[in-house]
Amino acid sequence: MTPTTSTPRLEKITPGNFEAATGIRVRPDQEHAVSPVVESLAEAYVHPEGVAWPRLIVDGDRPVGFLMAFLDIDWHGDGSLRRSGLWRLNIAAGEQGRGYGRFAVGSVATELRRRGVTELYVTLHPGPDGPEGFYTGLGFKPTGETSGDQTVGVLEL
């Protein structure tokens, strides 16, 4: 499946598109698996600069989703391991199944490669109603780790 009207693009979150970004809503049955965009933006604000990479996904003039990558975080909190990856992915309920999620993951992969990163990590809620099938379909492999109650996956870049 491909996006509908044009080539999607990423936009930085600005005062001009803040309401469009915070208006992105996933399907009700997915709300337990991903935080709302406004919470993600609050988290981006309170982390040190350069850790969070939030972006609005736009197709034509239509906001269709939101992503936030994490960049070079201290994975264990002790300086022993640094990782980068996809922190949040919210595709609007009415826009799902059109390739925007795949575009988002590809965009994060491109950005991480540009920064010299060789692995893209993701954490996800396991279970039949979670996004595991989406991520494994893109090539992510479970690491055997958990982060809180989430499964950790990795994609080799």
C-alpha positions in Angstrom: 0.0 0.0 0.0 1.3 3.5 -0.8 0.5 6.9 0.5 -2.4 8.5 -1.3 -1.9 12.0 -2.8 1.8 12.8 -2.9 5.1 11.9 -1.4 4.9 12.2 2.4 7.5 14.3 4.2 8.6 15.1 7.7 8.2 18.5 9.3 9.8 19.8 12.5 7.2 20.6 15.1 6.7 24.4 15.2 4.1 26.8 16.6 2.5 26.7 13.1 1.9 22.9 13.1 1.7 22.2 16.8 -2.1 21.9 16.8 -2.0 19.6 13.8 0.6 17.4 15.5 -1.3 17.2 18.8 -4.5 16.5 16.9 -3.1 13.1 15.6 -5.1 10.3 17.1 -4.6 6.6 16.7 -7.5 4.1 16.7 -9.1 3.7 20.1 -7.9 0.1 20.3 -4.3 1.3 19.9 -4.3 4.0 22.6 -2.9 1.6 25.2 0.1 0.9 23.0 1.4 4.4 22.3 1.4 7.7 24.2 -0.5 10.7 22.8 1.5 13.2 20.7 1.2 15.9 23.4 2.8 13.6 25.9 5.6 12.8 23.5 6.3 16.5 22.9 6.4 17.1 26.6 8.9 14.3 26.9 11.0 15.8 24.1 11.0 19.1 25.9 12.2 17.7 29.2 15.1 15.6 27.8 18.5 17.1 27.0 18.6 18.8 23.6 19.5 16.4 20.9 18.0 13.3 22.5 14.5 13.5 21.0 13.8 14.0 17.3 10.0 14.7 17.0 8.5 15.1 13.5 5.0 15.6 12.0 4.3 13.3 9.0 2.5 15.2 6.3 1.1 14.1 2.9 0.3 17.1 0.7 -1.2 19.5 3.2 -2.7 16.7 5.4 -1.1 15.8 8.7 -1.2 12.0 8.8 1.1 11.0 11.6 3.8 11.7 14.2 7.1 10.1 15.0 9.7 10.7 17.5 13.2 9.1 17.4 15.6 8.9 20.3 19.2 9.7 19.5 22.3 8.3 21.3 20.6 7.7 24.7 22.3 6.1 27.6 20.3 2.8 27.4 21.1 1.4 30.9 21.6 4.8 32.6 25.2 3.9 33.5 27.1 5.0 30.4 27.8 1.4 29.3 25.6 1.4 26.2 24.3 4.1 23.8 21.4 3.4 21.4 19.3 5.3 18.9 15.9 4.3 17.5 12.2 5.0 17.1 10.6 6.2 20.3 7.0 6.9 19.2 5.0 6.3 16.1 1.4 7.6 15.8 -0.4 7.2 12.5 -3.8 8.9 12.4 -6.7 6.4 12.7 -8.1 7.2 9.2 -4.6 7.2 7.6 -3.5 3.7 8.6 -2.7 1.1 6.0 -1.5 3.6 3.4 2.3 3.2 3.9 2.9 6.1 6.3 4.2 3.8 9.1 6.7 2.3 6.6 7.7 5.8 5.5 8.2 6.9 9.1 10.5 3.9 9.9 12.4 4.4 6.7 12.8 8.1 7.5 14.2 7.4 10.9 16.5 4.8 9.4 17.8 7.4 6.9 18.4 10.0 9.6 20.2 7.5 11.8 22.4 6.3 8.9 23.2 10.0 8.2 24.4 10.2 11.8 26.6 7.1 11.5 24.3 4.8 13.4 24.2 1.1 12.4 21.2 -0.2 14.4 17.7 1.2 14.8 16.0 0.1 18.1 12.3 0.1 18.9 10.3 -0.8 22.0 6.8 -2.1 21.6 3.9 -3.5 23.5 3.7 -7.2 22.9 0.5 -9.1 22.3 -2.0 -9.8 19.5 -3.3 -6.1 19.5 0.2 -4.6 19.5 2.5 -3.5 16.6 4.9 -6.4 16.7 3.8 -7.8 13.3 4.3 -4.4 11.7 7.8 -4.1 13.0 8.9 -7.7 12.3 7.4 -7.3 8.8 9.9 -4.4 8.3 12.8 -6.6 9.4 13.1 -5.8 13.1 14.3 -8.7 15.2 13.5 -9.2 18.9 16.6 -8.8 21.0 15.3 -10.8 23.9 15.4 -7.7 26.1 12.5 -5.8 27.7 12.3 -2.2 28.6 9.7 -1.8 31.3 6.8 -3.9 30.0 7.8 -3.5 26.3 9.7 -5.8 24.0 12.9 -4.5 22.4 13.5 -5.0 18.7 16.4 -4.0 16.5 16.8 -3.4 12.7 20.3 -3.6 11.3 21.0 -0.6 9.1 
